[in-house]
Amino acid sequence: MSQIDTLPPLRDVIATHDLSARKSLGQNFLLDLNLTAKIARQAGDLTGCDVLEIGPGPGGLTRGLLSEGARRVLAIEKDPRCLPALNEIAQAYPDRLQVIEGDALDIDPLVHLTPPIRVAANLPYNVGTELLVRWLTPKDWPPFWDSLTLMFQREVAQRIVAQPGSKAYGRLAILAQWRAEAEIVLSLPPGAFTPPPKVSSAVVHLKALAEPRFPAKAATLSRIVAAGFGQRRKMLRASLKSVAPDIEDRMREAGIKPTDRAEQIPLEGFCALARAVDAA
Ligand code: SAM
């Protein structure tokens, strides 16, 4: 197996620092450095980019990102046990790795980053969706990031790239595809991780579009899709009652039939509905 750097193999790092995986922190580690370098390559050309990584753990993906040429990596890790291993990587790549100990949900990384910025992470499953929604729904667009390259459970990845009419289609598909290009770029079996999770995983690459595909206010669209997909199988007019009292009129203006269900309506229809609600 070819070496990507001069640091010890990850199995040794884990043994040296006694990093037994904790389920409560969503810890399923990637130990194959050729695989982590391959995931880093899915993020595109990293030369000249700052990379935000959430949950570096023992640093497999971090090493991949650095060996693939990231200008700087800012890594936010909640588990203090990982810091000594991450400090060894920081020493091997002087001035290119900054590690912040803490909860990614509470930390504003922007003060530490210089554009262009890419995000790459093997996300902890318990906070992955919440972070993705935050990155997709800033008030202003374009966002701070140029691209997101993220590992999810395969079922979540499928929800991000889903098309209307499919079972996986919902809030995540709409929020992701409205202002980004989203694609599954890699699939991984449970055995790629230590310990292996119960389900397969996939890497999704999202590239921020310069402009949303269709005009709409982010807050209104978010409210509509949250309510619209909150009660699956219900007709949209029933799920959206709370969004606007005269929602049937707004639906008609947007070209949506009162009997339509949320999972049948394409992105364009939801954006038209958001505009109709705001114009009323
Ligand atoms: N990147 C490593 C890899 O690929 O081997 C570890 C990935 S593991 C799936 C998720 C990592 O996220 C763990 O190291 C865990 O400690 C960390 N983590 C969990 N919750 C976190 C949070 N709220 N903020 C920051 N890191 C978190």
Residues whose N, C-alpha, C, O or C-beta is under 5 A from the ligand:
A	BS01	SAM	L25 G26 Q27 N28 F29 L30 I54 G55 P56 G57 G60 L61 I76 E77 K78 D79 G102 D103 A104 L105 N122 L123 P124 V127
